[in-house]
Amino acid sequence: MSLKASISGVRGIVGESLTPPIIFHYVMAFASIMKEGKILIGRDSRISGEVIANFVKSTLNSAGRDVVDIGIVPTPVVLFGVKENDFAGGIIITASHNPEQWNALKFVNSKGKFISPEEFNLLQQKYNERKFSFSTYKNLGRMSSDAEIVKFHRKKILDFIDKKSIENKNFKVALDTVNGAGGDSSIDLLQELGCKIKDINTEPTGIFAHPPEPTPKNLTELSELIKKEDIDVGFALDPDGDRLVIADEKGCVISEELTLALCVKHYLSNYEKTDVVINLSTSRVIEDVAKEYGCKVARVPTGEINVTEEMEKIGSTIGGEGNGGIIAYKINKCRDALVGIALILEMLAKTNKKLSEIIKQLPEYTLIKEKIEGENIDFAKVESSIKEIFKNEKIDTRDGIRVDFSDKWVLIRKSNTEPIVRIFAEAKTQSLAYELIEKVKNITQISTD
């Protein structure tokens, strides 16, 4: 069964593992654990989104909850809206980077953050118990909309950065939002920053023009567009607009790991010196960048809420995940691709350098990411084998199992969002990273074939 329920949401294939009864019971469970008040709803552009959103809203109304629906918007807009407008919580209907047949419910608490592991455990308990209360006809919830939240989110970004420095450059920007939720919001932001836009795949049709994960191999169309036009920088988003990948003026699509590295470097040099929070699968380049500014790096298990909770705990104001997720805590308490776009443009404006020149200043690593399909892998056996072979190295088991060497690292973990196991390996060269992955596969007797 492809249903995946975790702090990253309840996600599955529509009509197979994600069915109306499952949606109904999870939404009722969520309504029962949130404080009194309105619930904010948003979604990405998937074909199944409207049907699911209508079902979610009716379910919440039957539980006596008023609902504000802001339609097709980037995920970070919903989290921002909950935080800034004192909603009791939020639900986002999106399966992020998963293929079109998938969809999901992502749950947001009253702080404008995804629900914590503790809140998820309570949600799961209520879901399993299925003892819900329904409202009488006099106390049913009501539905409304709010077009201002998207505008307030954009204003918060524009007020934070040096807008004038970007406007003065008249940047020419290429944009690909894979027919997801981020097209209109990205275009509006870029226009307010005085950019000239060449956009592709920005209509929110939900029919993805290419595989939805914003990785270099999926962005050849963006690369070709940049090569044909006199483009300063290219931006690509995932379907729900929380992850950002950038391309330089030559059409070279940069590893998603470097999106965060560039934003962290710019933030530490232009805003404030602060410790940085990243997850266990993020590149070491962040550690090198932070060290340059006398800042420390804290690593946490994968899951955006783990990053934001640690940021709040230690007072960090910049962090994120190496999949292109930037969290600038003073703007929004979540990964936000639009924040990343603004910081990258501000960096280009203030340094007066081309992106390819700035990239060359970063430490060089090669991070290889592989995934193994299937749910029947004996992960306990895998972990035991790795611990035995690498017993003299630094081992972290908070999120799968990560082994750190003096000059490289490897991590193997179950995905929170897909029925797969992921393997990450980073080293100074591609050959060393692949060698490390092959060694782990041989030790654990698993294969990516």
C-alpha positions as CSV (number, residue, x, y, z in Angstrom):
1,M,0.0,0.0,0.0
2,S,1.4,3.4,-1.1
3,L,-0.1,5.5,1.7
4,K,2.6,7.3,3.7
5,A,1.6,9.0,6.9
6,S,4.3,11.0,8.8
7,I,5.1,14.6,9.9
8,S,5.5,15.3,6.1
9,G,1.8,14.6,5.6
10,V,-0.6,11.9,4.7
11,R,0.2,11.1,1.1
12,G,-0.9,8.4,-1.4
13,I,-2.2,7.6,-4.8
14,V,-5.6,9.1,-5.3
15,G,-8.4,6.5,-5.4
16,E,-6.0,3.7,-4.4
17,S,-4.3,4.5,-1.1
18,L,-5.6,8.0,-0.6
19,T,-9.4,7.5,-0.5
20,P,-12.3,9.5,0.8
21,P,-12.6,7.5,4.1
22,I,-9.0,8.0,4.9
23,I,-9.2,11.7,4.1
24,F,-12.3,12.1,6.1
25,H,-10.9,10.4,9.2
26,Y,-7.6,12.3,9.1
27,V,-9.3,15.6,8.7
28,M,-11.7,14.9,11.6
29,A,-8.8,13.8,13.7
30,F,-7.0,17.1,12.9
31,A,-10.0,19.1,13.7
32,S,-10.2,17.4,17.1
33,I,-6.6,18.3,18.1
34,M,-6.5,21.9,17.0
35,K,-7.5,24.8,19.2
36,E,-10.8,26.6,18.6
37,G,-10.8,28.9,15.5
38,K,-10.8,29.0,11.7
39,I,-8.8,26.6,9.5
40,L,-7.0,27.9,6.5
41,I,-7.0,25.7,3.3
42,G,-4.8,25.9,0.2
43,R,-3.7,23.5,-2.5
44,D,-1.4,23.0,-5.4
45,S,-2.7,22.6,-9.0
46,R,-3.1,18.8,-9.2
47,I,-6.2,17.6,-11.0
48,S,-7.4,15.9,-7.9
49,G,-6.9,19.0,-5.7
50,E,-10.3,20.7,-6.2
51,V,-12.3,17.5,-5.4
52,I,-10.2,16.8,-2.3
53,A,-10.3,20.4,-1.2
54,N,-14.1,20.5,-1.4
55,F,-14.3,17.3,0.6
56,V,-11.9,18.6,3.2
57,K,-13.8,21.8,3.6
58,S,-17.1,20.0,4.0
59,T,-15.6,17.6,6.5
60,L,-14.3,20.5,8.6
61,N,-17.7,22.3,8.4
62,S,-19.4,19.2,9.7
63,A,-17.1,19.3,12.7
64,G,-18.2,22.9,13.3
65,R,-15.1,24.5,11.9
66,D,-15.1,27.7,9.8
67,V,-12.8,27.4,6.8
68,V,-11.0,30.0,4.8
69,D,-10.0,28.7,1.3
70,I,-7.3,30.6,-0.6
71,G,-7.2,28.2,-3.5
72,I,-4.2,27.4,-5.6
73,V,-1.2,28.9,-3.8
74,P,2.4,27.9,-2.9
75,T,2.6,25.8,0.3
76,P,4.6,28.5,2.2
77,V,1.7,31.0,1.7
78,V,-0.6,28.8,3.7
79,L,1.9,28.5,6.6
80,F,2.5,32.2,6.5
81,G,-1.3,32.9,6.5
82,V,-1.8,30.7,9.5
83,K,1.0,32.4,11.5
84,E,0.1,36.0,10.5
85,N,-3.7,35.8,10.9
86,D,-4.0,33.7,14.0
87,F,-5.7,30.7,12.4
88,A,-6.2,27.6,14.6
89,G,-4.4,25.6,11.9
90,G,-4.2,24.9,8.2
91,I,-4.4,22.0,5.7
92,I,-2.5,22.0,2.4
93,I,-3.6,19.6,-0.3
94,T,-0.4,18.8,-2.1
95,A,1.9,15.9,-2.7
96,S,4.8,18.3,-3.4
97,H,7.3,16.5,-5.7
98,N,5.4,13.3,-6.1
99,P,3.9,12.4,-9.6
100,E,0.5,13.6,-10.7
101,Q,-1.5,10.6,-9.5
102,W,-0.4,11.3,-5.9
103,N,-1.9,13.9,-3.5
104,A,-1.6,14.5,0.2
105,L,-2.9,16.4,3.3
106,K,-0.2,18.4,5.0
107,F,-1.2,19.6,8.4
108,V,-0.2,23.0,9.9
109,N,-0.4,24.0,13.6
110,S,-1.5,27.3,15.0
111,K,2.2,28.5,15.0
112,G,2.4,28.4,11.2
113,K,4.5,25.3,11.2
114,F,3.9,21.8,10.2
115,I,2.7,19.6,13.0
116,S,5.4,18.3,15.3
117,P,6.2,14.6,15.9
118,E,4.2,14.9,19.1
119,E,1.2,16.4,17.4
120,F,1.4,13.8,14.6
121,N,1.4,11.0,17.2
122,L,-1.8,12.5,18.8
123,L,-3.3,12.9,15.3
124,Q,-2.6,9.3,14.5
125,Q,-4.1,8.2,17.9
126,K,-7.3,10.1,17.1
127,Y,-7.4,8.7,13.6
128,N,-7.1,5.2,14.9
129,E,-9.8,5.7,17.6
130,R,-12.3,7.4,15.3
131,K,-14.4,8.8,18.0
132,F,-15.5,12.1,16.5
133,S,-18.2,14.7,17.4
134,F,-20.3,16.3,14.7
135,S,-22.1,19.7,14.8
136,T,-25.8,20.1,14.8
137,Y,-27.4,22.0,11.9
138,K,-27.3,25.3,13.9
139,N,-23.5,25.0,14.5
140,L,-22.1,23.9,11.2
141,G,-19.0,25.7,10.0
142,R,-19.0,28.2,7.2
143,M,-16.7,28.7,4.2
144,S,-15.1,31.9,2.9
145,S,-12.1,33.1,0.9
146,D,-9.3,35.6,1.4
147,A,-7.4,37.1,-1.5
148,E,-5.2,39.3,0.7
149,I,-3.0,36.6,2.3
150,V,-1.0,36.0,-0.9
151,K,-0.4,39.8,-1.2
152,F,0.7,40.0,2.5
153,H,3.1,37.2,2.0
154,R,4.7,38.9,-1.0
155,K,4.9,42.2,0.9
156,K,6.7,40.6,3.9
157,I,9.4,39.4,1.5
158,L,9.7,42.7,-0.3
159,D,9.9,44.6,3.0
160,F,12.7,42.4,4.3
161,I,15.1,42.6,1.4
162,D,16.7,45.6,-0.3
163,K,14.1,45.9,-3.1
164,K,15.7,49.0,-4.7
165,S,19.0,47.3,-5.3
166,I,17.3,44.6,-7.3
167,E,15.1,47.0,-9.2
168,N,18.1,49.0,-10.3
169,K,19.6,45.9,-12.1
170,N,16.6,45.1,-14.3
171,F,17.4,41.4,-14.2
172,K,16.3,39.2,-17.0
173,V,14.9,36.0,-15.3
174,A,13.9,32.6,-16.7
175,L,11.2,30.8,-14.7
176,D,9.8,27.2,-14.7
177,T,7.1,26.3,-12.1
178,V,6.2,22.9,-13.6
179,N,2.6,23.8,-14.0
180,G,2.2,23.8,-10.2
181,A,1.1,26.3,-7.7
182,G,4.0,28.8,-7.9
183,G,3.6,30.4,-11.2
184,D,1.4,33.4,-10.5
185,S,3.1,34.2,-7.1
186,S,6.6,34.0,-8.6
187,I,5.7,36.2,-11.6
188,D,4.1,38.8,-9.3
189,L,7.1,38.9,-7.1
190,L,9.6,39.1,-10.0
191,Q,7.5,41.9,-11.6
192,E,7.6,43.9,-8.3
193,L,11.3,43.5,-8.3
194,G,11.6,45.0,-11.8
195,C,12.6,41.8,-13.5
196,K,12.0,40.9,-17.1
197,I,10.5,37.4,-17.2
198,K,10.8,34.6,-19.7
199,D,8.5,31.9,-18.2
200,I,7.7,28.3,-19.2
201,N,5.3,25.9,-17.6
202,T,3.8,28.5,-15.3
203,E,0.1,27.8,-16.0
204,P,-1.4,26.0,-13.0
205,T,-2.8,23.1,-15.0
206,G,-1.6,20.3,-12.7
207,I,-0.3,18.4,-15.8
208,F,3.4,18.5,-15.1
209,A,5.5,19.4,-18.2
210,H,8.4,17.3,-16.8
211,P,9.1,15.1,-13.7
212,P,8.1,17.4,-10.9
213,E,11.1,17.1,-8.6
214,P,13.3,20.3,-9.3
215,T,16.6,18.5,-10.0
216,P,19.1,19.4,-12.8
217,K,18.2,16.3,-14.9
218,N,14.5,17.4,-15.0
219,L,15.2,21.0,-16.0
220,T,16.7,20.7,-19.5
221,E,13.9,22.9,-21.0
222,L,14.8,25.7,-18.6
223,S,18.5,25.3,-19.5
224,E,17.8,25.6,-23.2
225,L,15.6,28.7,-22.6
226,I,18.5,30.4,-20.8
227,K,21.0,29.5,-23.6
228,K,18.7,31.0,-26.3
229,E,18.0,34.3,-24.4
230,D,20.1,36.9,-22.7
231,I,19.2,35.6,-19.2
232,D,20.8,36.6,-15.9
233,V,19.4,33.8,-13.8
234,G,16.9,31.0,-13.9
235,F,14.6,29.7,-11.2
236,A,12.7,26.4,-11.0
237,L,10.1,25.4,-8.4
238,D,8.5,22.2,-7.4
239,P,4.7,21.8,-7.7
240,D,3.9,23.4,-4.3
241,G,6.5,26.1,-4.4
242,D,8.5,25.4,-1.3
243,R,11.7,24.2,-3.1
244,L,13.9,26.3,-5.4
245,V,16.6,25.3,-7.9
246,I,18.6,27.9,-9.7
247,A,20.4,28.1,-13.1
248,D,23.3,30.4,-14.0
249,E,23.6,32.8,-17.0
250,K,25.1,30.0,-19.1
251,G,22.1,27.7,-18.6
252,C,23.9,25.4,-16.2
253,V,21.3,24.1,-13.7
254,I,23.0,24.2,-10.3
255,S,22.6,21.3,-7.8
256,E,19.6,21.9,-5.4
257,E,22.1,21.7,-2.6
258,L,23.7,24.9,-3.6
259,T,20.5,26.9,-3.5
260,L,20.6,26.8,0.3
261,A,24.4,27.3,0.5
262,L,24.1,30.5,-1.6
263,C,21.2,31.9,0.5
264,V,23.0,31.1,3.8
265,K,26.2,32.8,2.6
266,H,24.3,35.9,1.5
267,Y,22.3,36.0,4.7
268,L,25.3,35.6,7.0
269,S,27.2,38.3,5.1
270,N,24.4,40.8,4.8
271,Y,21.9,40.3,7.6
272,E,23.2,38.7,10.8
273,K,25.6,36.1,12.1
274,T,23.5,33.3,13.4
275,D,23.9,29.5,13.8
276,V,22.5,27.5,10.9
277,V,20.1,24.5,11.1
278,I,20.1,21.8,8.3
279,N,19.1,18.2,8.1
280,L,21.3,15.2,8.1
281,S,21.2,14.7,4.3
282,T,22.3,18.3,3.5
283,S,25.7,19.0,1.9
284,R,28.8,19.8,4.0
285,V,29.2,23.0,2.0
286,I,26.9,24.7,4.5
287,E,29.3,23.8,7.3
288,D,32.2,25.4,5.4
289,V,30.1,28.5,4.7
290,A,29.0,28.9,8.3
291,K,32.5,28.4,9.6
292,E,33.7,31.3,7.3
293,Y,31.4,33.6,9.3
294,G,32.2,32.1,12.7
295,C,28.8,30.4,12.9
296,K,27.9,26.8,13.9
297,V,25.7,24.3,12.2
298,A,23.2,22.0,13.9
299,R,21.9,18.9,12.0
300,V,18.5,17.3,12.6
301,P,16.6,14.4,11.1
302,T,14.9,15.0,7.8
303,G,11.5,16.8,8.0
304,E,10.9,20.5,7.7
305,I,9.4,20.7,11.2
306,N,12.6,19.2,12.7
307,V,14.5,22.0,11.2
308,T,12.1,24.8,12.3
309,E,11.8,23.4,15.8
310,E,15.6,23.4,16.2
311,M,15.9,26.9,14.7
312,E,13.4,28.1,17.3
313,K,15.2,26.2,20.1
314,I,18.6,27.7,19.4
315,G,17.5,31.1,18.1
316,S,18.7,30.5,14.5
317,T,17.2,32.7,11.8
318,I,18.5,30.9,8.7
319,G,18.4,27.2,7.7
320,G,16.7,24.7,5.6
321,E,17.1,21.5,3.7
322,G,19.5,20.6,0.9
323,N,16.7,19.8,-1.5
324,G,16.3,23.5,-2.4
325,G,14.4,24.4,0.8
326,I,15.3,27.8,2.3
327,I,14.0,28.9,5.7
328,A,14.5,32.6,6.6
329,Y,12.8,32.6,10.0
330,K,12.1,36.3,10.2
331,I,10.1,36.1,7.0
332,N,8.4,32.7,7.2
333,K,8.7,29.7,9.4
334,C,9.0,27.2,6.6
335,R,10.8,26.4,3.3
336,D,9.8,29.1,0.9
337,A,11.0,29.3,-2.7
338,L,9.9,32.9,-3.1
339,V,12.1,33.9,-0.2
340,G,14.9,32.1,-2.0
341,I,14.3,33.9,-5.2
342,A,14.4,37.3,-3.5
343,L,17.7,36.4,-1.6
344,I,19.4,35.1,-4.8
345,L,18.4,38.3,-6.7
346,E,19.6,40.5,-3.9
347,M,22.9,38.6,-3.8
348,L,23.4,39.1,-7.5
349,A,22.6,42.8,-7.2
350,K,24.8,43.5,-4.2
351,T,27.9,41.5,-5.4
352,N,27.5,42.7,-9.0
353,K,28.8,39.3,-10.1
354,K,27.4,36.7,-12.4
355,L,26.0,33.6,-10.7
356,S,28.6,31.4,-12.3
357,E,31.4,33.5,-10.7
358,I,29.7,33.3,-7.2
359,I,29.3,29.5,-7.5
360,K,33.1,29.1,-8.1
361,Q,33.7,30.7,-4.7
362,L,31.9,27.9,-2.9
363,P,33.8,24.8,-1.6
364,E,33.5,21.9,-4.1
365,Y,31.8,18.6,-3.1
366,T,29.9,16.0,-5.0
367,L,26.7,14.7,-3.4
368,I,25.1,11.7,-5.0
369,K,21.5,10.8,-4.3
370,E,20.1,7.4,-5.2
371,K,16.8,5.7,-4.3
372,I,15.7,2.1,-4.0
373,E,12.1,1.3,-4.9
374,G,10.1,-1.0,-2.7
375,E,8.9,-1.3,0.9
376,N,10.2,-4.8,1.8
377,I,13.8,-3.9,2.6
378,D,14.8,-5.2,6.1
379,F,16.1,-1.9,7.4
380,A,17.0,-3.2,10.8
381,K,19.3,-5.7,9.1
382,V,20.8,-2.9,6.9
383,E,21.5,-0.8,10.0
384,S,23.1,-3.7,11.8
385,S,25.4,-4.4,8.9
386,I,26.5,-0.8,8.5
387,K,27.1,-0.4,12.2
388,E,29.4,-3.5,12.2
389,I,31.5,-2.5,9.2
390,F,31.9,1.1,10.1
391,K,32.0,0.7,13.9
392,N,35.2,2.9,14.1
393,E,33.6,5.8,12.4
394,K,31.2,8.5,13.6
395,I,27.6,7.1,13.3
396,D,24.3,8.9,13.7
397,T,21.1,6.9,13.9
398,R,18.6,9.7,14.4
399,D,17.3,9.5,10.8
400,G,18.2,6.2,9.2
401,I,22.0,5.7,9.6
402,R,24.6,8.2,8.7
403,V,28.4,7.5,8.7
404,D,30.8,10.4,8.8
405,F,34.4,10.1,7.8
406,S,37.1,12.8,7.9
407,D,36.5,13.8,4.2
408,K,33.1,12.2,3.2
409,W,29.8,10.9,4.6
410,V,27.0,8.5,3.6
411,L,23.4,8.2,4.8
412,I,20.8,5.6,4.1
413,R,17.2,6.2,5.3
414,K,13.6,5.4,4.5
415,S,11.7,8.2,2.8
416,N,8.9,10.0,4.6
417,T,7.1,10.8,1.4
418,E,7.6,7.7,-0.9
419,P,7.8,3.9,-0.5
420,I,11.5,4.0,-1.1
421,V,14.9,4.0,0.6
422,R,17.3,6.8,-0.1
423,I,21.1,6.7,-0.2
424,F,23.1,9.9,0.0
425,A,26.9,10.0,-0.3
426,E,29.1,13.1,-0.4
427,A,32.8,13.4,-1.1
428,K,35.3,15.8,-2.8
429,T,35.0,13.9,-6.1
430,Q,32.2,12.1,-7.9
431,S,34.2,8.9,-8.1
432,L,34.7,8.8,-4.3
433,A,31.0,9.5,-3.7
434,Y,29.9,6.7,-6.0
435,E,32.5,4.4,-4.5
436,L,31.0,5.0,-1.1
437,I,27.4,4.3,-2.3
438,E,28.6,1.0,-4.0
439,K,30.3,0.0,-0.8
440,V,27.1,0.5,1.2
441,K,25.0,-1.3,-1.3
442,N,27.4,-4.3,-1.2
443,I,27.5,-4.3,2.6
444,T,23.7,-4.2,2.9
445,Q,23.0,-6.4,-0.2
446,I,20.5,-4.0,-1.7
447,S,20.4,-2.8,-5.3
448,T,19.0,0.2,-7.2
449,D,18.3,-2.0,-10.2
